[in-house]
């Protein structure tokens, strides 16, 4: 497939440039936090998407029993085994373990494959309160935030809900796109975060401005697609983009990779792993 023949709308901003004399530390140290028994693939996809998006160093913090599975995805991916409970979720003590190991990183993505439990709730609370590091909250991290009444999220952060997750966060029906858009804008303004409302023409808003993406296709409505997006946005935050710019550029290139995958494989045949595999040609289009 000749990827250069695929048309696409203009990117919202250029991809971060790389200095010829740079080293891996210049391109961001990022950590992805998530996974649980039976859901190792979610956090692995997110971490691999961060690697493929240009991060210099990527680590995945996962419950102990997930470590070998996640580590097996790629030799370039570092893994850390956190304390786990008896069913393979983060244990209560994992919150301190995670907080100690993210203190010096450039960005954090949390939620893919995490599963809801007392330990996961503590991990999300701790990271939500960690205001000095840019963070992306996705998947069960959003569901846990919805259950934590009055939780503040100081500092730079991006929330990436699909319509069902936004309904849990705001109470607005997933079936009413117009009201959900207004709710996403209000949520971003109230929390002081960037909200990415996923779906056709994904919305990115910081509470004052709205941007709608024009890349992507219905083949991306498949399990793991959002995990890839989390990894891409986390990588861009680690490369020192602002939350609003990281979200816009991440959504754009995620959709572009999906368009390349659809052109090569068809929409029905696509998986999230295909989106990941088509990130390189998407980035080649932009750099």
Steps between C-alpha positions, in 0.01 A plus 500: 500500500637843399436703813595825328185467289275526807364850547455663839409840647782720618648427841411746777870559570836350399639187660774579756837548331803296608840663543778307326704504823217394731502193724219281628441715807418797276197322355318424821496242776141380526318240707176316422313367803233233465427140419341220699455127461355440154559863392875513445455580132339837572794645689745339257331672205514835681867459586591385148314798351710730718817330375387531138413867552857598580544474877860446604418264787172322571415295807182314587402455865272198525379252763765237561336216306469718188870580476624219275209538259553874459878471484464247219347753263832669421857489639511881499219524756595513869267349759455533875298254708275669757339328799182319402190367672388137485308547172777674306410867551713769665520452876442783747876527551549556126412869538818577689704274272374686191542847651862429591582384147340782303653787696761585234321415175376746238147365452268228629213312336268311733199273456530255209403152616511607863176346631306653788597409855615661826865501394427650161291769669795593720739508203271731302442728798873529563577579136210744471645697790853495352473840338854566382512231228280500186261203506249325273201328664319237295275194533448380857697796634209713377243268652684522830519879479123501448461305825722734703271790595664839496837378374717783368762449228759774548761568236513397134274208408303349211183292544408273205145369554286316251129593521422239767783620721395862455148401606645358822703817553222749427166317500431606139363219282746332267230510233484881478813618321408868512446502875812290550709755313370776726559281805859430391568872463350569843697214659828625354430849630396383845801272555755709313592211270483412131219261408513274193147379426558202274277403209440609143657847470667468840479820706797653681420786739669688782172654612534813291576380147382197304683305230348216298719238333451403136717188473391147590226261397246252635751215489659658807195406707683196634638395837838653579472798265466741791797340676716590201374857519591520869856395420535752218374794708716396796803490271430849368458636852839348581640680195394827668188584303221671692201282592283669236760464223592143604134402493430656159812364334456160666140467385597608149786251452301221667225554244751522216655168602147358503441629149820336378399174669154511340649563157731201538263255672139630478302646787336174614834316518683763706617448856668740741828322431461606136466863610824458693673340199395792280630772730840500319357589157268754663798667667696482175224709345550764771878515548 
